[in-house]
Amino acid sequence: MIEAKKVYEAFQEHRGDAIVSVQGTSGKHWADITTNVNRDISLGGSMGQSTASIFGLALGLPEQKVVHFDTEGALLMNLGVLASIAGKKPNNFVHFLLDNGCYATTGGQPVPNSEDIDYAMVAKGAGYSAAYNFDDLEELSTSLEEIMNQKGPVFVAIKVQAEVENLPIGMREKRASRSRAQTITDLRSELGIS
């Protein structure tokens, strides 16, 4: 398994000018790594719906590379979105899945069938143009350039270490973040969309 922070660090070297969305407990690391916050989309609190939203963004901005860092718990809430993505074939979409085997934000409850499910196989079976599984950082790092240059939709399942949150949500460390509306405003400005 890989530390999620290391996944983001490896990815940042190959990001280019991609629009990036991160989800889940491990998504907190992206704020410390990103070098272009105006191309980062925050959809906090949208578990189960973020993938559909970012897929829509990829369809609406076909000339922009769009990258989504998903979680398996969130994806399982709307697994049918894989068929929709595959059916529309957004060639600018790269869909990473950080799989820690549990619902880390709500205390670490196990995700159903976490030991056996192969999310890359599910995505490939739904019709993604390419799908990968990684549990080794070096192997992931050496594959990222190829992944980012492929015609999408591309799916990348990565086994990561769980970072379980046990404090009640109201007692957790608050991190400075932009509102959803602000991230959209910043992205529109960055892309010259009025």
CYANA upper distance limits for C-alpha pairs under 8 A (distance plus 0.5 A):
  1 MET  CA    135 ASP  CA      5.45
  1 MET  CA    136 ASP  CA      6.94
  1 MET  CA    159 LYS  CA      5.70
  1 MET  CA    160 VAL  CA      5.39
  1 MET  CA    161 GLN  CA      6.24
  2 ILE  CA      6 LYS  CA      7.50
  2 ILE  CA      7 VAL  CA      7.64
  2 ILE  CA    135 ASP  CA      6.72
  2 ILE  CA    136 ASP  CA      6.85
  2 ILE  CA    137 LEU  CA      6.54
  2 ILE  CA    158 ILE  CA      8.31
  2 ILE  CA    159 LYS  CA      6.86
  2 ILE  CA    160 VAL  CA      5.05
  2 ILE  CA    161 GLN  CA      6.37
  3 GLU  CA      7 VAL  CA      7.18
  3 GLU  CA    160 VAL  CA      6.06
  3 GLU  CA    161 GLN  CA      5.96
  4 ALA  CA      8 TYR  CA      7.02
  4 ALA  CA     26 SER  CA      6.50
  4 ALA  CA     29 HIS  CA      8.18
  4 ALA  CA     98 LEU  CA      7.97
  4 ALA  CA    160 VAL  CA      6.25
  4 ALA  CA    161 GLN  CA      7.37
  5 LYS  CA      9 GLU  CA      6.74
  5 LYS  CA     26 SER  CA      7.82
  5 LYS  CA     29 HIS  CA      6.11
  5 LYS  CA     30 TRP  CA      7.91
  6 LYS  CA     10 ALA  CA      6.61
  6 LYS  CA    137 LEU  CA      8.03
  7 VAL  CA     11 PHE  CA      6.61
  7 VAL  CA    137 LEU  CA      7.67
  8 TYR  CA     12 GLN  CA      6.51
  8 TYR  CA     29 HIS  CA      7.98
  8 TYR  CA     30 TRP  CA      6.84
  8 TYR  CA     33 ILE  CA      7.58
  9 GLU  CA     13 GLU  CA      7.54
  9 GLU  CA     33 ILE  CA      6.99
 10 ALA  CA     14 HIS  CA      7.99
 10 ALA  CA    141 SER  CA      6.22
 10 ALA  CA    144 LEU  CA      8.44
 11 PHE  CA     15 ARG  CA      6.57
 11 PHE  CA    141 SER  CA      7.98
 11 PHE  CA    144 LEU  CA      7.31
 12 GLN  CA     16 GLY  CA      8.38
 12 GLN  CA     33 ILE  CA      7.73
 12 GLN  CA     34 THR  CA      7.34
 14 HIS  CA    144 LEU  CA      7.21
 14 HIS  CA    145 GLU  CA      6.55
 14 HIS  CA    148 MET  CA      7.62
 15 ARG  CA    148 MET  CA      8.26
 17 ASP  CA     39 ARG  CA      8.02
 17 ASP  CA     65 LYS  CA      7.94
 18 ALA  CA     39 ARG  CA      7.50
 18 ALA  CA     64 GLN  CA      7.14
 18 ALA  CA     65 LYS  CA      5.25
 18 ALA  CA     66 VAL  CA      6.05
 18 ALA  CA     67 VAL  CA      7.11
 19 ILE  CA     39 ARG  CA      5.25
 19 ILE  CA     40 ASP  CA      6.27
 19 ILE  CA     41 ILE  CA      7.78
 19 ILE  CA     64 GLN  CA      7.73
 19 ILE  CA     65 LYS  CA      6.75
 19 ILE  CA     66 VAL  CA      5.31
 19 ILE  CA     67 VAL  CA      6.54
 20 VAL  CA     39 ARG  CA      6.84
 20 VAL  CA     40 ASP  CA      5.32
 20 VAL  CA     41 ILE  CA      6.59
 20 VAL  CA     66 VAL  CA      6.63
 20 VAL  CA     67 VAL  CA      5.33
 20 VAL  CA     68 HIS  CA      6.38
 20 VAL  CA     69 PHE  CA      8.17
 21 SER  CA     40 ASP  CA      6.31
 21 SER  CA     41 ILE  CA      5.37
 21 SER  CA     42 SER  CA      6.70
 21 SER  CA     43 LEU  CA      7.97
 21 SER  CA     54 ILE  CA      7.88
 21 SER  CA     67 VAL  CA      6.87
 21 SER  CA     68 HIS  CA      5.35
 21 SER  CA     69 PHE  CA      6.51
 22 VAL  CA     27 GLY  CA      5.67
 22 VAL  CA     30 TRP  CA      7.79
 22 VAL  CA     41 ILE  CA      8.08
 22 VAL  CA     42 SER  CA      7.56
 22 VAL  CA     43 LEU  CA      8.37
 22 VAL  CA     68 HIS  CA      6.61
 22 VAL  CA     69 PHE  CA      5.14
 22 VAL  CA     70 ASP  CA      6.98
 23 GLN  CA     27 GLY  CA      5.58
 23 GLN  CA     43 LEU  CA      7.83
 23 GLN  CA     44 GLY  CA      7.26
 23 GLN  CA     47 MET  CA      8.37
 23 GLN  CA     50 SER  CA      8.29
 23 GLN  CA     69 PHE  CA      6.63
 23 GLN  CA     70 ASP  CA      6.07
 23 GLN  CA     71 THR  CA      7.11
 24 GLY  CA     28 LYS  CA      8.25
 24 GLY  CA     44 GLY  CA      8.48
 24 GLY  CA     47 MET  CA      8.47
 24 GLY  CA     70 ASP  CA      7.88
 24 GLY  CA     71 THR  CA      6.74
 24 GLY  CA    104 ALA  CA      8.43
 24 GLY  CA    105 THR  CA      7.48
 25 THR  CA    104 ALA  CA      6.93
 25 THR  CA    105 THR  CA      6.10
 25 THR  CA    163 GLU  CA      7.44
 25 THR  CA    164 VAL  CA      8.29
 25 THR  CA    165 GLU  CA      8.28
 26 SER  CA    163 GLU  CA      7.33
 27 GLY  CA     31 ALA  CA      8.38
 27 GLY  CA     69 PHE  CA      8.39
 28 LYS  CA     32 ASP  CA      8.38
 29 HIS  CA     33 ILE  CA      7.27
 30 TRP  CA     34 THR  CA      6.29
 31 ALA  CA     37 VAL  CA      8.46
 36 ASN  CA     40 ASP  CA      7.51
 38 ASN  CA    183 THR  CA      7.47
 38 ASN  CA    186 ASP  CA      5.75
 38 ASN  CA    187 LEU  CA      5.82
 38 ASN  CA    190 GLU  CA      6.75
 39 ARG  CA    186 ASP  CA      8.13
 39 ARG  CA    187 LEU  CA      6.07
 39 ARG  CA    190 GLU  CA      7.70
 40 ASP  CA    183 THR  CA      7.43
 40 ASP  CA    187 LEU  CA      7.99
 41 ILE  CA    180 ARG  CA      7.89
 41 ILE  CA    183 THR  CA      6.03
 41 ILE  CA    184 ILE  CA      7.43
 41 ILE  CA    187 LEU  CA      8.23
 42 SER  CA    178 ARG  CA      7.91
 42 SER  CA    179 SER  CA      7.71
 42 SER  CA    180 ARG  CA      6.04
 42 SER  CA    183 THR  CA      6.79
 43 LEU  CA     50 SER  CA      6.88
 43 LEU  CA    180 ARG  CA      6.55
 44 GLY  CA    180 ARG  CA      8.24
 46 SER  CA     50 SER  CA      6.04
 47 MET  CA     74 ALA  CA      5.55
 47 MET  CA     77 MET  CA      8.26
 48 GLY  CA     73 GLY  CA      8.37
 48 GLY  CA     74 ALA  CA      4.89
 48 GLY  CA     75 LEU  CA      6.34
 48 GLY  CA     76 LEU  CA      7.80
 48 GLY  CA     77 MET  CA      5.35
 48 GLY  CA     78 ASN  CA      6.00
 49 GLN  CA     53 SER  CA      6.88
 49 GLN  CA     74 ALA  CA      8.12
 49 GLN  CA     78 ASN  CA      7.54
 50 SER  CA     54 ILE  CA      6.65
 50 SER  CA     70 ASP  CA      8.38
 51 THR  CA     55 PHE  CA      6.47
 51 THR  CA     68 HIS  CA      7.68
 51 THR  CA     70 ASP  CA      7.47
 51 THR  CA     75 LEU  CA      7.79
 51 THR  CA     81 VAL  CA      7.81
 52 ALA  CA     56 GLY  CA      6.68
 52 ALA  CA     81 VAL  CA      6.79
 53 SER  CA     57 LEU  CA      6.91
 54 ILE  CA     58 ALA  CA      6.76
 54 ILE  CA     66 VAL  CA      8.16
 54 ILE  CA     68 HIS  CA      7.26
 55 PHE  CA     59 LEU  CA      6.85
 55 PHE  CA     85 ILE  CA      7.26
 55 PHE  CA     93 PHE  CA      7.89
 56 GLY  CA     60 GLY  CA      6.65
 57 LEU  CA     61 LEU  CA      6.54
 57 LEU  CA     66 VAL  CA      8.14
 58 ALA  CA     62 PRO  CA      6.38
 58 ALA  CA     64 GLN  CA      7.82
 58 ALA  CA     65 LYS  CA      7.97
 58 ALA  CA     66 VAL  CA      6.16
 58 ALA  CA     90 PRO  CA      7.14
 58 ALA  CA     92 ASN  CA      7.05
 58 ALA  CA     93 PHE  CA      6.62
 59 LEU  CA     90 PRO  CA      6.74
 62 PRO  CA     90 PRO  CA      7.82
 62 PRO  CA     91 ASN  CA      8.28
 62 PRO  CA     92 ASN  CA      6.79
 63 GLU  CA     92 ASN  CA      7.76
 64 GLN  CA     92 ASN  CA      6.99
 65 LYS  CA     92 ASN  CA      5.23
 65 LYS  CA     93 PHE  CA      6.73
 65 LYS  CA     94 VAL  CA      8.30
 66 VAL  CA     92 ASN  CA      6.46
 66 VAL  CA     93 PHE  CA      5.51
 66 VAL  CA     94 VAL  CA      6.86
 67 VAL  CA     93 PHE  CA      6.42
 67 VAL  CA     94 VAL  CA      5.29
 67 VAL  CA     95 HIS  CA      6.43
 67 VAL  CA     96 PHE  CA      7.91
 68 HIS  CA     93 PHE  CA      8.37
 68 HIS  CA     94 VAL  CA      6.92
 68 HIS  CA     95 HIS  CA      5.49
 68 HIS  CA     96 PHE  CA      6.41
 69 PHE  CA     95 HIS  CA      6.81
 69 PHE  CA     96 PHE  CA      5.21
 69 PHE  CA     97 LEU  CA      6.25
 69 PHE  CA     98 LEU  CA      7.36
 70 ASP  CA     74 ALA  CA      7.56
 70 ASP  CA     75 LEU  CA      7.44
 70 ASP  CA     95 HIS  CA      7.65
 70 ASP  CA     96 PHE  CA      6.42
 70 ASP  CA     97 LEU  CA      5.17
 70 ASP  CA     98 LEU  CA      6.63
 71 THR  CA     75 LEU  CA      6.65
 71 THR  CA     97 LEU  CA      5.77
 71 THR  CA     98 LEU  CA      5.53
 71 THR  CA     99 ASP  CA      6.43
 72 GLU  CA     76 LEU  CA      6.52
 72 GLU  CA     97 LEU  CA      6.90
 72 GLU  CA     98 LEU  CA      7.18
 72 GLU  CA     99 ASP  CA      5.88
 72 GLU  CA    100 ASN  CA      8.20
 72 GLU  CA    101 GLY  CA      8.07
 72 GLU  CA    111 VAL  CA      8.37
 73 GLY  CA     77 MET  CA      7.28
 73 GLY  CA    102 CYS  CA      7.66
 73 GLY  CA    103 TYR  CA      6.69
 73 GLY  CA    111 VAL  CA      6.87
 74 ALA  CA     78 ASN  CA      7.70
 75 LEU  CA     79 LEU  CA      5.97
 80 GLY  CA     84 SER  CA      7.36
 81 VAL  CA     85 ILE  CA      6.61
 82 LEU  CA     86 ALA  CA      6.58
 82 LEU  CA    123 ALA  CA      6.70
 82 LEU  CA    126 ALA  CA      6.78
 82 LEU  CA    128 TYR  CA      8.50
 83 ALA  CA     87 GLY  CA      6.41
 83 ALA  CA    123 ALA  CA      8.45
 83 ALA  CA    126 ALA  CA      5.67
 83 ALA  CA    127 GLY  CA      7.49
 84 SER  CA     88 LYS  CA      6.83
 85 ILE  CA     89 LYS  CA      6.60
 85 ILE  CA     90 PRO  CA      7.55
 85 ILE  CA    128 TYR  CA      8.18
 85 ILE  CA    153 PRO  CA      7.78
 86 ALA  CA     90 PRO  CA      8.25
 86 ALA  CA    126 ALA  CA      6.72
 86 ALA  CA    127 GLY  CA      5.35
 86 ALA  CA    128 TYR  CA      5.49
 86 ALA  CA    129 SER  CA      8.26
 86 ALA  CA    153 PRO  CA      7.23
 87 GLY  CA    127 GLY  CA      7.56
 89 LYS  CA    128 TYR  CA      7.96
 89 LYS  CA    129 SER  CA      8.50
 89 LYS  CA    152 GLY  CA      7.22
 89 LYS  CA    153 PRO  CA      6.39
 90 PRO  CA    152 GLY  CA      6.40
 90 PRO  CA    153 PRO  CA      6.09
 91 ASN  CA    151 LYS  CA      5.31
 91 ASN  CA    152 GLY  CA      4.26
 91 ASN  CA    153 PRO  CA      5.86
 92 ASN  CA    151 LYS  CA      7.16
 92 ASN  CA    152 GLY  CA      6.07
 92 ASN  CA    153 PRO  CA      7.30
 93 PHE  CA    152 GLY  CA      5.81
 93 PHE  CA    153 PRO  CA      5.48
 93 PHE  CA    154 VAL  CA      7.06
 94 VAL  CA    148 MET  CA      7.72
 94 VAL  CA    152 GLY  CA      6.82
 94 VAL  CA    153 PRO  CA      6.30
 94 VAL  CA    154 VAL  CA      5.35
 94 VAL  CA    155 PHE  CA      6.67
 94 VAL  CA    156 VAL  CA      8.26
 95 HIS  CA    153 PRO  CA      7.78
 95 HIS  CA    154 VAL  CA      6.46
 95 HIS  CA    155 PHE  CA      5.27
 95 HIS  CA    156 VAL  CA      6.66
 96 PHE  CA    155 PHE  CA      6.34
 96 PHE  CA    156 VAL  CA      5.10
 96 PHE  CA    157 ALA  CA      6.44
 96 PHE  CA    158 ILE  CA      7.90
 97 LEU  CA    155 PHE  CA      8.05
 97 LEU  CA    156 VAL  CA      6.50
 97 LEU  CA    157 ALA  CA      5.18
 97 LEU  CA    158 ILE  CA      6.49
 98 LEU  CA    157 ALA  CA      6.81
 98 LEU  CA    158 ILE  CA      5.63
 98 LEU  CA    159 LYS  CA      6.68
 98 LEU  CA    160 VAL  CA      6.58
 99 ASP  CA    157 ALA  CA      7.41
 99 ASP  CA    158 ILE  CA      6.36
 99 ASP  CA    159 LYS  CA      5.39
 99 ASP  CA    160 VAL  CA      6.22
100 ASN  CA    104 ALA  CA      8.39
100 ASN  CA    159 LYS  CA      6.49
100 ASN  CA    160 VAL  CA      5.49
100 ASN  CA    161 GLN  CA      6.03
100 ASN  CA    162 ALA  CA      5.40
101 GLY  CA    110 PRO  CA      6.50
101 GLY  CA    111 VAL  CA      6.00
101 GLY  CA    114 SER  CA      5.67
101 GLY  CA    115 GLU  CA      7.95
101 GLY  CA    162 ALA  CA      7.86
102 CYS  CA    108 GLY  CA      5.68
102 CYS  CA    109 GLN  CA      5.86
102 CYS  CA    110 PRO  CA      4.68
102 CYS  CA    111 VAL  CA      5.22
102 CYS  CA    114 SER  CA      8.16
102 CYS  CA    162 ALA  CA      7.64
103 TYR  CA    107 GLY  CA      7.10
103 TYR  CA    108 GLY  CA      5.38
103 TYR  CA    109 GLN  CA      5.79
103 TYR  CA    110 PRO  CA      6.81
103 TYR  CA    111 VAL  CA      6.86
103 TYR  CA    164 VAL  CA      8.24
104 ALA  CA    108 GLY  CA      4.90
104 ALA  CA    109 GLN  CA      7.67
104 ALA  CA    162 ALA  CA      6.92
104 ALA  CA    163 GLU  CA      6.52
104 ALA  CA    164 VAL  CA      4.70
104 ALA  CA    165 GLU  CA      6.30
105 THR  CA    164 VAL  CA      6.77
105 THR  CA    165 GLU  CA      5.78
105 THR  CA    166 ASN  CA      8.30
106 THR  CA    164 VAL  CA      8.21
106 THR  CA    165 GLU  CA      6.97
106 THR  CA    166 ASN  CA      7.53
107 GLY  CA    164 VAL  CA      6.29
107 GLY  CA    165 GLU  CA      5.88
107 GLY  CA    166 ASN  CA      5.41
108 GLY  CA    162 ALA  CA      8.42
108 GLY  CA    164 VAL  CA      5.88
108 GLY  CA    165 GLU  CA      7.77
108 GLY  CA    166 ASN  CA      8.37
110 PRO  CA    114 SER  CA      7.62
113 ASN  CA    117 ILE  CA      6.58
118 ASP  CA    122 VAL  CA      6.96
119 TYR  CA    123 ALA  CA      6.67
119 TYR  CA    157 ALA  CA      6.93
120 ALA  CA    124 LYS  CA      6.55
120 ALA  CA    131 ALA  CA      5.64
120 ALA  CA    132 TYR  CA      6.17
120 ALA  CA    133 ASN  CA      6.68
120 ALA  CA    155 PHE  CA      6.89
120 ALA  CA    156 VAL  CA      7.12
120 ALA  CA    157 ALA  CA      6.33
121 MET  CA    125 GLY  CA      6.38
121 MET  CA    131 ALA  CA      7.63
122 VAL  CA    126 ALA  CA      6.64
123 ALA  CA    127 GLY  CA      6.95
123 ALA  CA    128 TYR  CA      6.20
123 ALA  CA    131 ALA  CA      7.20
123 ALA  CA    155 PHE  CA      7.13
124 LYS  CA    128 TYR  CA      5.41
124 LYS  CA    129 SER  CA      7.45
124 LYS  CA    130 ALA  CA      6.94
124 LYS  CA    131 ALA  CA      6.23
124 LYS  CA    155 PHE  CA      8.36
128 TYR  CA    152 GLY  CA      7.71
128 TYR  CA    153 PRO  CA      5.84
128 TYR  CA    154 VAL  CA      6.50
128 TYR  CA    155 PHE  CA      7.39
129 SER  CA    151 LYS  CA      7.87
129 SER  CA    152 GLY  CA      6.43
129 SER  CA    153 PRO  CA      6.18
129 SER  CA    154 VAL  CA      6.44
130 ALA  CA    152 GLY  CA      7.79
130 ALA  CA    153 PRO  CA      7.55
130 ALA  CA    154 VAL  CA      5.44
130 ALA  CA    155 PHE  CA      6.78
131 ALA  CA    154 VAL  CA      6.29
131 ALA  CA    155 PHE  CA      5.03
131 ALA  CA    156 VAL  CA      6.21
131 ALA  CA    157 ALA  CA      8.25
132 TYR  CA    155 PHE  CA      6.80
132 TYR  CA    156 VAL  CA      5.28
132 TYR  CA    157 ALA  CA      6.51
133 ASN  CA    156 VAL  CA      6.55
133 ASN  CA    157 ALA  CA      5.31
133 ASN  CA    158 ILE  CA      6.40
133 ASN  CA    159 LYS  CA      8.48
134 PHE  CA    139 GLU  CA      7.65
134 PHE  CA    140 LEU  CA      6.62
134 PHE  CA    156 VAL  CA      8.11
134 PHE  CA    157 ALA  CA      6.77
134 PHE  CA    158 ILE  CA      5.28
134 PHE  CA    159 LYS  CA      6.88
135 ASP  CA    140 LEU  CA      8.33
135 ASP  CA    158 ILE  CA      6.30
135 ASP  CA    159 LYS  CA      5.48
135 ASP  CA    160 VAL  CA      7.74
136 ASP  CA    140 LEU  CA      6.79
137 LEU  CA    141 SER  CA      6.45
138 GLU  CA    142 THR  CA      6.68
139 GLU  CA    143 SER  CA      6.82
140 LEU  CA    144 LEU  CA      6.68
143 SER  CA    147 ILE  CA      6.71
144 LEU  CA    148 MET  CA      6.49
145 GLU  CA    149 ASN  CA      6.78
146 GLU  CA    150 GLN  CA      6.77
147 ILE  CA    154 VAL  CA      7.87
150 GLN  CA    154 VAL  CA      7.88
167 LEU  CA    171 MET  CA      6.64
167 LEU  CA    172 ARG  CA      6.58
168 PRO  CA    172 ARG  CA      7.17
178 ARG  CA    182 GLN  CA      6.35
178 ARG  CA    183 THR  CA      6.75
179 SER  CA    183 THR  CA      6.81
180 ARG  CA    184 ILE  CA      6.93
181 ALA  CA    185 THR  CA      6.73
182 GLN  CA    186 ASP  CA      6.51
183 THR  CA    187 LEU  CA      6.57
184 ILE  CA    188 ARG  CA      6.59
185 THR  CA    189 SER  CA      6.74
186 ASP  CA    190 GLU  CA      6.59
187 LEU  CA    191 LEU  CA      6.62
188 ARG  CA    192 GLY  CA      6.43
188 ARG  CA    193 ILE  CA      5.33
188 ARG  CA    194 SER  CA      7.27
189 SER  CA    193 ILE  CA      6.55
189 SER  CA    194 SER  CA      7.76
